[in-house]
Amino acid sequence: MSPELHNMIQLLRSQLGYTEQGGGYTKFGDWYGNTVEFDSDYSAQPWCDMFLSWAAHQLGYDEWFGQFAYTVAHAEWFASHDAFGDTPKPGAVVFFDWSGGSSVDGIDHVGMVIDVDGDTIHTIEGNVDGQYVREKTRDQSYVVGYGYPDQVKAQMDAESMAAAPSPAPGVSKAVHASHLPATHAVTGAGPSGVVAAAYTPGPEPALPGGVALLIPLLLALLAVTACLKARLSR
């Protein structure tokens, strides 16, 4: 499980025991209607998926976790990213159909897997037992499938790296040329029997424009000074 999903599970755990208020109001539905979709009042709507979306948003995971109130749409979103399967693992989003069906269209509940023990999964879910956030232990008889947000993130990271511009070839060559080392070549033994070596300096690094202009001026000034000294000595 990635560090990001570990952080999300910790945030979800911090909400354990949260319950609906009067009229079915939840802060998760209220947040969703004011942040994600503005076409309806979500404050008293079924909130299992909005609970997960809220946590992802708090941590800045919106793009690769998905922001949904409708569980079917969330499962379809994972499938569209090739990140939907039937293997449970911590950090996966688990989709349930309480009628026991296996079709995505029948999904009516969602939670997050926090641990796997054989065929048993341990989850955190919102809107369970009537109106609570709770940890649950479930078999997989009602599971339709699992969404894998870490796979979506890996795909998006890879696409971002592939789209990043590369340095211009001329720039990299210029940088390389400015750091070419001096070379030493053996020329053979001289009369004394000592091997002689020819030294070829590497290219001088380019001087800043201002310094390059000052050098001729300094040389001219030295020449003038030498002439004056020569006349005075006559």
FENGI-V178555 format. One record per residue. PSI is psi in radians with two decimals (999 if undefined). D_FIRST is the distance of its C-alpha to the first C-alpha in Angstrom with 2 decimals. Layout:
psi-><PSI,PSI>
d_first-><D_FIRST,D_FIRST>
//
This chain:
psi-><2.38,2.74,-0.59,-0.77,-0.56,-0.78,-0.65,-0.72,-0.68,-0.69,-0.74,-0.72,-0.57,-0.25,0.07,2.33,-0.20,2.47,2.74,2.65,-2.98,2.37,0.19,0.18,2.41,2.65,-0.43,-0.76,-0.67,-0.79,-0.78,-0.78,-0.37,-0.12,-0.70,-1.02,2.44,0.27,-0.07,2.95,1.90,0.01,-0.43,0.36,2.81,2.29,0.27,-0.75,-0.55,-0.52,-0.83,-0.71,-0.68,-0.83,-0.75,-0.70,-0.70,-0.52,0.01,0.47,0.22,-0.83,-0.73,-0.07,-0.55,2.59,1.81,2.64,-0.48,1.98,-0.64,-0.79,-0.63,-0.76,-0.72,-0.60,-0.78,-0.75,-0.65,-0.36,0.26,0.71,0.72,2.27,-2.87,0.25,2.09,2.50,2.66,2.37,-0.16,2.65,2.15,2.32,2.26,2.62,1.89,-0.19,-0.09,0.17,2.97,0.12,2.47,-0.62,-0.34,0.02,2.31,0.16,2.73,2.66,-3.03,2.32,2.28,-0.32,2.71,2.29,1.53,-2.14,0.04,2.37,2.55,2.30,2.88,2.27,2.55,2.73,0.77,2.83,0.65,-0.90,0.43,2.87,2.14,2.75,2.42,2.64,2.15,2.61,-3.11,0.33,-0.42,0.13,2.23,-0.68,-3.10,2.43,2.47,1.60,-0.52,-0.55,-0.67,-0.76,-0.76,-0.71,-0.78,-0.66,-0.73,-0.72,-0.65,-0.72,-0.68,-0.53,-0.17,2.35,2.52,2.70,2.54,2.39,-0.72,-0.61,-0.80,-0.65,-0.73,-0.72,-0.72,-0.77,-0.59,-0.17,0.35,2.34,2.84,2.70,2.62,2.23,2.28,2.26,-0.09,3.01,2.41,-3.02,-0.54,-0.03,-0.02,2.29,2.22,2.66,2.39,2.35,2.14,1.94,2.63,2.98,2.37,2.42,2.51,2.35,2.65,2.62,-0.75,-0.73,-0.71,-0.61,-0.54,-0.53,-0.86,-0.64,-0.72,-0.70,-0.73,-0.71,-0.70,-0.67,-0.77,-0.76,-0.69,-0.70,-0.76,-0.75,-0.69,-0.70,-0.73,-0.48,-0.15,999>
d_first-><0.00,3.79,6.66,8.25,6.49,6.76,10.24,10.93,10.52,12.76,15.15,15.41,16.20,18.87,20.62,21.03,24.70,25.42,28.18,30.29,33.48,36.90,37.13,33.44,32.54,28.99,27.84,25.00,27.63,29.88,27.29,26.54,30.26,30.88,27.98,26.82,29.73,33.27,35.08,35.07,34.66,31.19,31.62,32.55,30.69,28.04,25.00,21.87,20.43,22.03,20.19,16.76,18.48,19.95,16.75,15.36,18.81,19.01,16.13,17.46,14.90,17.79,18.15,14.88,14.13,17.78,20.44,22.16,24.39,25.19,22.54,24.17,24.02,20.30,19.69,22.20,20.51,17.25,19.68,21.57,18.59,18.06,14.71,15.99,16.11,16.64,13.68,11.75,8.08,6.21,6.10,8.90,12.36,14.87,18.49,21.45,25.11,27.17,29.98,28.01,28.19,25.85,26.71,24.64,27.89,27.89,24.61,25.52,22.51,18.82,16.07,12.33,10.69,9.63,10.34,12.04,15.30,17.18,18.52,17.77,15.00,14.63,14.42,15.55,18.35,21.18,24.73,24.73,27.62,29.85,28.53,25.65,22.01,20.92,18.36,19.32,19.20,20.01,20.86,20.19,23.84,23.55,20.32,21.19,17.84,14.29,13.37,10.30,10.33,7.99,10.76,13.39,12.40,12.55,15.86,17.26,16.57,18.31,21.13,21.64,22.04,24.38,26.46,26.91,30.60,31.63,34.38,37.91,39.35,42.44,40.52,38.61,41.91,43.80,41.31,41.48,45.31,45.72,44.11,46.11,47.46,51.14,52.41,54.74,57.03,59.32,62.90,64.76,66.98,69.80,73.27,72.04,69.48,66.58,63.94,63.80,60.68,60.52,58.02,56.65,54.77,51.69,51.88,52.35,49.60,50.78,52.37,51.77,54.37,56.30,56.69,57.83,60.60,61.79,62.50,65.50,66.88,66.76,68.47,71.20,71.70,72.13,74.65,76.69,76.68,77.95,80.76,81.87,81.99,84.06,86.61,86.93,87.65,90.62>
//
